[in-house]
Amino acid sequence: MSHLLALAELPALSDIDMMRELRVATLDPAAPAPSVEAILHAILPQTFVDHTHADAVVTVTNTPEGEATIRAIYGERVVIVPYVMPGFELAVACREALGRAGDRPCEGMVLLSHGIFTWGSTAKESYERMIELVDLAEQHVAKKAKAWSAPKVAPEPIARAQVAALRRAI
């Protein structure tokens, strides 16, 4: 873990170098390659962390008003991070956003156009926070959803000769 935390402090790290360094930190050389989000997960100081790409959260964040809507749904309960491609730069952006939050108690972090993290002192606490925060996003989406159905259009009549030609072709 200390190696990943040291990587998070670097001024820059290419994707190739990051993956090489993540491999160095792997305890089992036969293990699958670590996730490009490994450094991000390492910088989160909480003991238990959940991370998902919940449909409702991504539905809200993938809109022009995504950040403002997330703030309206969650208030100060979460840290919000603008979209950054997963990898080293995302880990740095999250570290900086958490630093700006200071000692403000937060239950999670929303990555715009990506997903949501929650945390807690127990696995149950982190999980229950995830369920609650995703549920709030689902409620918002349900409230904003509009009933939609395809317009009813009468099909154009087809001449019997065309139908016969189609049948022969099939």
C-alpha positions in Angstrom: 0.0 0.0 0.0 2.9 2.4 0.8 4.1 2.1 -2.8 0.7 3.1 -4.2 0.5 6.0 -1.8 3.9 7.2 -2.9 2.8 6.9 -6.6 -0.2 9.2 -5.8 2.2 11.9 -4.7 4.2 12.0 -8.0 3.7 15.1 -10.2 3.0 12.9 -13.3 2.9 9.2 -14.3 2.2 7.8 -17.7 -0.3 5.0 -18.1 2.5 2.6 -19.1 4.7 3.5 -16.1 1.7 3.4 -13.8 0.8 -0.2 -14.9 4.4 -1.2 -14.5 4.5 0.3 -11.0 1.2 -1.3 -10.0 2.6 -4.7 -11.1 5.7 -4.1 -8.9 3.3 -3.6 -5.9 1.5 -6.8 -6.7 2.1 -9.5 -4.0 1.3 -12.5 -6.2 3.2 -12.4 -9.6 0.5 -14.8 -11.0 -2.3 -12.5 -10.1 -4.3 -10.6 -12.8 -3.1 -7.1 -13.6 -4.2 -4.5 -11.0 -7.0 -2.1 -11.9 -6.1 1.3 -13.3 -8.1 2.6 -10.3 -5.8 0.9 -7.7 -4.0 4.2 -6.8 -7.4 5.9 -6.4 -8.6 3.2 -4.1 -5.3 3.4 -2.1 -5.6 7.1 -1.4 -9.0 6.7 0.3 -8.2 6.7 4.0 -11.4 4.9 5.1 -11.2 1.2 6.1 -14.2 0.1 4.1 -15.0 1.4 0.6 -17.7 0.6 -1.9 -17.5 1.7 -5.6 -20.1 1.2 -8.2 -21.2 2.7 -11.5 -24.9 2.8 -10.5 -27.2 3.5 -13.4 -29.2 6.2 -11.5 -26.0 8.1 -10.5 -24.5 8.0 -13.9 -27.9 9.0 -15.5 -27.8 12.1 -13.3 -24.1 12.9 -13.8 -24.2 12.5 -17.6 -26.3 15.6 -18.1 -25.3 19.2 -18.6 -26.6 20.0 -15.1 -25.0 16.9 -13.5 -22.8 18.5 -10.9 -25.6 20.9 -9.7 -28.1 18.1 -9.6 -25.8 15.9 -7.6 -25.2 18.7 -5.2 -29.0 19.2 -4.9 -29.6 15.5 -4.2 -26.8 15.0 -1.7 -25.9 18.4 -0.4 -22.5 18.3 1.4 -22.7 14.5 2.0 -20.4 13.8 -0.9 -17.3 15.2 -2.6 -17.9 15.8 -6.3 -15.1 15.2 -8.8 -15.3 16.4 -12.5 -14.9 13.7 -15.1 -11.3 12.6 -15.6 -10.3 9.4 -17.5 -9.6 6.6 -15.0 -5.9 6.2 -14.1 -3.3 8.3 -12.4 -4.9 11.7 -13.2 -8.2 10.6 -11.7 -6.5 9.5 -8.5 -4.8 12.9 -8.3 -8.1 14.7 -9.0 -9.8 12.7 -6.2 -7.0 13.3 -3.8 -7.2 17.1 -4.5 -11.0 17.1 -4.1 -10.8 15.3 -0.8 -8.1 17.7 0.3 -10.4 20.7 -0.5 -13.2 19.0 1.5 -10.8 19.2 4.5 -12.3 17.9 7.7 -15.9 18.1 6.5 -17.5 14.8 7.2 -18.4 13.1 3.9 -20.1 9.8 3.3 -18.9 9.4 -0.3 -17.6 10.8 -3.5 -19.3 11.1 -6.9 -17.2 11.0 -10.0 -19.1 12.8 -12.7 -19.9 10.6 -15.7 -18.3 7.7 -13.9 -19.8 6.5 -10.6 -20.0 6.7 -6.9 -17.9 5.7 -3.8 -19.1 5.3 -0.3 -17.1 4.5 2.8 -17.5 3.7 6.5 -15.9 2.3 9.6 -17.5 -1.1 8.8 -18.4 -2.9 5.6 -22.1 -2.7 6.6 -21.9 1.1 7.1 -20.3 1.6 3.7 -22.8 -0.7 2.0 -25.8 0.9 3.6 -24.5 4.4 2.6 -24.2 3.1 -1.0 -27.7 1.8 -1.0 -29.1 5.0 0.5 -27.2 7.4 -1.9 -28.0 5.3 -5.0 -31.7 5.2 -3.8 -31.7 9.0 -3.6 -30.5 9.2 -7.2 -33.1 6.6 -8.3 -35.8 8.7 -6.6 -34.6 11.8 -8.4 -34.6 10.0 -11.8 -38.1 8.6 -11.2 -39.4 12.1 -10.3 -38.0 13.6 -13.4 -38.9 10.7 -15.8 -41.7 11.4 -18.3 -44.0 8.7 -19.6 -43.1 8.0 -23.2 -44.6 5.8 -25.9 -43.9 5.5 -29.6 -46.3 7.4 -31.8 -49.0 5.3 -33.3 -48.7 5.3 -37.1 -50.8 3.3 -39.4 -48.7 1.3 -41.8 -49.0 2.2 -45.4 -51.0 -0.4 -47.4 -48.9 -2.7 -49.5 -50.2 -3.8 -52.9 -51.0 -7.5 -53.2 -48.5 -7.8 -56.0 -45.7 -6.5 -53.8 -46.6 -9.0 -51.1 -46.5 -11.8 -53.6 -43.1 -10.7 -54.9 -41.7 -10.5 -51.4 -43.0 -14.0 -50.6 -41.4 -15.4 -53.7 -38.1 -13.7 -52.8 -38.1 -15.2 -49.3 
